[in-house]
Amino acid sequence: MSPLPHPAPDPKFAPAEQIRYWLAEERRLLLEAIHGLTEEDTREAHEDGGWSVHDALAHRMFWESEEAEGVGQYLLGKRIALLDFPLKRIDGTNVTAVETLRKHSMERLLREIKKTRAALLELVRKIPDDELNQEDNPARILLGVAIEHDREHRQAIQEWRRQRERAALEGPSERPGETRRTGPP
């Protein structure tokens, strides 16, 4: 991962400014990537492992609540526990988070994910720039991961949408996961 949240950081802006910008911008881009999808569309599996758009957003909402808690810990002068989260527990935690939120409508999930980002941004505003500008600052590391996490899921959703569009142009029998019939049934 780059020391700053964007692969091509702009030297005109301090790291703290870039982090705050990309936290808002990557979330805007993620939500833009799902614009126009129906509830049914958002439930269609698209990622390896069978995740849907809904699942990816539920996953992000869960981890973002953990990220907000971590920033809160930082602001209280405590160690950010999330940075020590055991890697061997990530897959199971992801499954549980997605399953727990699967029953939520997309509308409800979007309301909640906007609230979690607003809460995170409010906490991040409280971190002094001189602290957030330090490369080894734990809050900066956590926020860089959060930005990259949104970016990763946004790109996966965008690719899934491109594949769907290509499949639609090729015809109904060319949808991902389907095979074309070459003879009588």
Sequence and secondary structure as in RCSB ss.txt:
>XXXX:A:sequence
MSPLPHPAPDPKFAPAEQIRYWLAEERRLLLEAIHGLTEEDTREAHEDGGWSVHDALAHRMFWESEEAEGVGQYL
LGKRIALLDFPLKRIDGTNVTAVETLRKHSMERLLREIKKTRAALLELVRKIPDDELNQEDNPARILLGVAIEHD
REHRQAIQEWRRQRERAALEGPSERPGETRRTGPP
>XXXX:A:secstr
  SSSSSS  TTS HHHHHHHHHHHHHHHHHHHHTT  HHHHTSB STTS BHHHHHHHHHHHHHHHHHHHHHHH
TT   GGGG  GGGHHHHHHHHHHHHTTS HHHHHHHHHHHHHHHHHHHHTS HHHHTSTT HHHHHHHHHHHHH
HHHHHHHHHHHHHHHHHHHH GGGSTT     S  
